[in-house]
């Protein structure tokens, strides 16, 4: 997908949302009937659904980046995934989900009486389906059927995860039919510009992702022949090129804030987080030469020796720390390191040009807020890309014996990811990787795969490369880590040899207080497709 903001910028979206405020309500849990077919403008409403969708997905990713070691976790699992995790002052993922649901139901109702809205309805169902699957993957079961209808259901009861998966699969089929019959466009489609073929590719790819995700419990979602279902999808239009990648693009606009969240975190003022040492080690040291994407993913603010302080890394000479410092000014923290607040905000390694729209690392060693050669926050939210689809296909081929060749899909996943990253932002630099370096990286992985002696060893290699490609979308990592247990060398919190990994997220604390049908759940409870044993991952 290229330049989705060509005809419609985020500032224009904000204006449309403002103009459409008479049909919007931001307390939909209390006033679910405020939006009605009689009072709603479907164009404005679907604009708002797109905005709410990216807001929800962005914050779910932010919530999981430290769980999955892309950022360093500087506390315990219980503290970083508390009962208030979806109620943040700016995030509010829980309420955002139900605001979107209310809008989508109104759009679908309108489309039943107006065939010019078929594409609107299809897009709304697909976006809502992706959000719903994400909610299932994070919290398991939650109110859906009775939700946003407080007049009839003041305390909506939960729908079970498998039933919600079945519902989304059905909605995808309905959306595909509506796309096929649609003759009118959605004029401000921020994803695909009303390109119906690309929406079809996304719909099929989302279904593939769901089937692979639920492969350990496919009978629970009514799939008796999982291999056959996936083989059927492989013969259809799937996301297999960068032009079809499902992603959300941000701009450089600061008011209203439209820049990528990573840019806001690192380039506006001092970086308050740390990049995870495990992730930096995997990029820098895990293979014979550094990952071709490392200078795109990460930007080093300083060339000071982190042990020369103060400020300095607190882990110097500690025996129980796994990495402490991976070298070459890649300044981060280990998983579970809690000694923070050392005044090194402008010395730490931060996000690079991809996907957050920051700076490409050319050994500038200038603190991020002072850099002028960056994309100004015009990054992307990579949601379902051709590389992700290839890794899913590789997993299915290896484990289920589907019609794909796992080696071909593994190579495709790596090449699609590396090409996407190193072409991002139009970087021209002597520090950019050469074709020879890219080929050497891929050949090393393929040789390791060929030398592997078991299916589990091969799956570990596939998922490890998926992990490295998924930077910027830790939703993917959180899912495949629980599904497969890979990458197998994931760093365990340094101060806890037997931690309780959050196999799911809690309900919104505010929702538990206002919905008498809900009682809070524990983080160690598993979602339906996670049939792996307790302690399986840490």
Order of alpha helices (4+ residues) and beta strands (2+ residues): alpha-alpha-alpha-alpha-alpha-beta-beta-alpha-alpha-alpha-beta-alpha-alpha-alpha-beta-beta-beta-alpha-alpha-alpha-alpha-alpha-alpha
